[in-house]
Amino acid sequence: MGIKENLDQFKKALLHHVQLVAVSKTKPESDILIAYNCGQRIFGENKVQELSNKHPQLPSDIEWHFIGHLQSNKVKYIAPFVSLIHGVDSLKLLKEINKQALKSNRTINCLLQFHIASEETKFGLNYEEAVEILNSESFALIKNVNIAGVMGMATYTNDEGVVRKEFKHLKEIFNDLKQEFFQYNENFKEISMGMSDDYTIAIEEGSTIVRIGSAIFGARY
Ligand SMILES: *Cc1c(COP(=O)(O)O)cnc(C)c1O
């Protein structure tokens, strides 16, 4: 099936409250335009260089989400236009995003990334680390970042039980942080979890943003 057909299926299948990020990494601008012409406006990229190249070539009403691991020294390249950074996992990075957001006279939406998978390699915070950041004096001084919620990636496995448990864990983290730090902050509302292979489980467990690449654009090589 083509990009249009795939997208139409997602639009029909996704509940109204779940946002679809079309993950266009490694895919050409022509593919992004096909999706754009079907009405898709939110696209996700995971490399700063690739995103910086694509952004000026494509319509300006696209909302670009950065979904990869972001190095502090590269924040400046995407700060002027990025609409949501999914993978924030340190205070150092938050401070740099704040600094660059201020320079661009913007507030940048960010999600705190949590390590929920059993794999060692995945990036992300644990609950205690997040609490430490949110309680810190430096965090209190950060005014140009809006913490919009949490993000996580489940273990890459066919075992649905494992994946479900990890998504449940992320939802609990979200609830606990909401209670402790964001009770009266309505901006803290997003749970970014679910990819092509596990989004149905993620939505059942409370996802509000799914990040779908290959199921829309086809396999990456
Ligand atoms: C590549 C990527 C996705 C999309 O993966 P698919 O399996 O192609 O849907 C989602 N989230 C992140 C963080 C990614 O890097």
Ligand as a Chemical Component Dictionary entry (heavy atoms), coordinates in Angstrom:
data_LIG
# 
_chem_comp.id                   LIG 
_chem_comp.type                 NON-POLYMER 
_chem_comp.pdbx_formal_charge   0 
_chem_comp.three_letter_code    LIG 
# 
loop_
_chem_comp_atom.comp_id 
_chem_comp_atom.atom_id 
_chem_comp_atom.alt_atom_id 
_chem_comp_atom.type_symbol 
_chem_comp_atom.charge 
_chem_comp_atom.model_Cartn_x 
_chem_comp_atom.model_Cartn_y 
_chem_comp_atom.model_Cartn_z 
_chem_comp_atom.pdbx_ordinal 
LIG C1 C1 C 0 12.249 5.583 14.160 1  
LIG C2 C2 C 0 11.497 5.939 15.387 2  
LIG C3 C3 C 0 10.108 5.741 15.462 3  
LIG C4 C4 C 0 9.281  5.104 14.350 4  
LIG O1 O1 O 0 9.609  3.759 14.207 5  
LIG P1 P1 P 0 8.725  2.773 13.293 6  
LIG O2 O2 O 0 8.960  1.435 13.865 7  
LIG O3 O3 O 0 9.235  2.919 11.903 8  
LIG O4 O4 O 0 7.304  3.211 13.404 9  
LIG C5 C5 C 0 9.456  6.130 16.618 10 
LIG N1 N1 N 0 10.122 6.691 17.652 11 
LIG C6 C6 C 0 11.453 6.899 17.616 12 
LIG C7 C7 C 0 12.106 7.507 18.792 13 
LIG C8 C8 C 0 12.178 6.523 16.486 14 
LIG O5 O5 O 0 13.504 6.731 16.468 15 
# 
loop_
_chem_comp_bond.comp_id 
_chem_comp_bond.atom_id_1 
_chem_comp_bond.atom_id_2 
_chem_comp_bond.value_order 
_chem_comp_bond.pdbx_ordinal 
LIG C1 C2 SING 1  
LIG C2 C3 SING 2  
LIG C2 C8 DOUB 3  
LIG C3 C4 SING 4  
LIG C3 C5 DOUB 5  
LIG C4 O1 SING 6  
LIG O1 P1 SING 7  
LIG P1 O2 DOUB 8  
LIG P1 O3 SING 9  
LIG P1 O4 SING 10 
LIG C5 N1 SING 11 
LIG N1 C6 DOUB 12 
LIG C6 C7 SING 13 
LIG C6 C8 SING 14 
LIG C8 O5 SING 15 
# 
